[in-house]
């Protein structure tokens, strides 16, 4: 029996991806004392000091069990593409290969230890080739939903068929699609642009699935009680390796990003509100609306007459004070029932007894956090796979109400679409008054917690992953 085993984890750039994969690392080293993990922190070209805010990780964990290795920055000239999506995929992929190869040779292979595998973020799937070079198994860490994985494989299979489609005909289409992972017809309008639009890197994005199939397994941040149909369908896909649903992987520690005074002020305000009375609005790190949309949200909140906590951030280029953007007299009329904030300690807010609903962009981490806390959602997806998450929540699982499922945020600073106050108000009223949906969410919350407990589905799945890593490990 092996005494010590070492795994390399390679998250793609971005604090969200790193935090998520760290939770996975913590579970593994806690479950099996023989394991230690090195987490490679990669930098995109031109990042400069982008990862300096991760320095706190270095001293947070026992370095003999979880160690962080900050890799050198690639040459900024290494990406010459003008397309943003292609630049993003490349920054987490091909241009990092020589840097990762160099780090493994210098920092891992050269040291005493027993490297048994490399777990890489979905966007780093090209590192499968690096694992092969060092004769160790590779595994994919998939932070989004299992449905996202299933949809990626479905759309790539359409391309692979003779006379196949590249998906572009689905752009702005009203067609309803029959997709095996869903029980309801799937509107083409809610297909993620990254799967159908070359300007959003669809060929590169879907091409990741070919590398997925070359790995020894795919670890997914979900749980069987959440996506049972999806997991069953993709597990039957002969082109995919074993699937390990190990979620929800959530960081339950005090939120980072704001100072203690901000945090305490928010929590004091919530403490003073009645049970389940507050609508919480937060749209993720990139969820920044223009002035026109902000006004519509404000009107909807005021008309709904519900208490609210609104994480509102204006575009960095805006020079107009927030008070001038909001309807005249808004602050004065809502000061007793509402609070505007910038940064939000999201998990702590969702955990608070006063919060009764969450207007969300449907990022997968936010979705899992909301369900864990038993808070129903109003789905307002903005970008990436969020439209698909909204469909899953609203139509398949009935755990959310819809604001506008086919909304797409434009990042060029021009508001091409504004959701009217009446639409937002209707969604808020449904969100706060649908007792049956609230009960379904509470039931799902219980299932999410049971999944990670000893004997739960995700607990067992993680054990299966650890056993398979040991089984697949190269002989000493």
C-alpha positions, 0 to 999 in steps of 0.5 A: 500500500502506498504511503504518500500520494501527490496530486496536482490541481490546475484551476483556470485563472480567476478567484471563483475557479480557485476557491471551488477547486480548493474546497475539493482539495480540502475534502480529499486531504481530510478524507485520506491522510496519504494525499497531498495536493499542489495547486498551480495558480496560473496567470493569463498574459498581461495579468501582472499582479492579478493573483496577489489577492490569493496570497492569503491561501498560502498561509491558510493550509498546512503546506505539507498537505495543500501547497500553492505554486504561483506560476510565471506569467506568459509572454503578453505577446503569446496571444495575438487573437483579437477575439476576446473569447478565443483569448480567454480560452488560450490564456487558460490553455495552450500557452500555459503548457510549457509553463506547467510542464516546466513547473512539474519538472522543477517543483514536483518530479524533482522532489521526493514524492509520488505523483499519482494524477493531475486534476485540471479545470475544464478550461485547462483540458489541453493539459491532458497532453502534459499528464500523458508526457509525465505518464500520469492519469489526468482528470477534469474538474468541471465547476458548472452544472452537469447539464452544462457538460451534457449540453456541451457534448450534445452540441459537439455531437451535432457538429461531429455528425455527417453534414453536421451543424455548427449551431449558428442557425440557432442564433435568435431562433424560435425553434424548440430542441429535443435534448436528452438531458432535459425532460422539456423542450429546450428553446434555442434562444437560451443556448449559451453563445459559447456553444453556437457563436464563433465570435464567442469561441464556440469551436474552441469551447465545444472542442474541449469535450474531445480532451474530456474524453481522453481523461480518466474521469470528470469531477462535477460540482453538483449532486445526484439529488439536483440533476439525477436525469442529467447525470444518468444520461451523461453517465451512459455516454460511451464517449465520456469517462466516469462522472463523479458528482461531488458537490455542492463544493461551497466555501462557507467561510466569512466572505472576502472582498469588503471590510469588517465595517461593511460586513457588520453594517449589512448583517445588522440591517438584516438582523432588524428585518422580519423573517423571510421578508427581504429580496436580495439582488446580486448579479455576480462579479460581472453583473453591472447594468447601465443606467436605464436598467438600474432605473427599471430595477429600482421602480420594480422594487419600489412598486413591489413593496417588498424589503430589499437588499440590493448589491448595486455596482455601476460601470467603472466608466460611469461618472454619474452618482448613483443617487442621480441614476435612481428615480428622484426621491427613491432613497427617501421613499425606500430608506425604511425598507431597502438598503443599497450596497456594493460588495455583498457577503453572499453566503452569509446574506443567503444564510440569514433568516430575513432573506426570503428570495434571491434575484440572481444571474444564475451563476452555478456557484450562486445557484448552489449557495442559494439552494443550500440556504433554502432560498428560492430564486428569480432567474435573470441570466446574463452571460456564459451558461447562465441561460441554461442554468435558468432553464434548468431551475425554472422549467426542469426543477421548478426551483425559480421564477423567470425574470427573462431567461433569454436575456444576454448582457452586452459587454460593449457598454451599450444597452441593447435590451432593457427589461421593463420594471413591470416584468421585474416586479411580477417576478419579485411578487411570484418569488416572494409569494409562491409557497409551493416553490419555497417548499421545493427549495427547502426540500432541495436544500435538505438533499444538498446537505445530505449529499455531502454527509457521510453515506450521502451520494456526493460523499460516496462519489468522492470516495469512488474518485479517490479509489479510482485515483489510487487504482489508476496511479502509475506503479512506483 
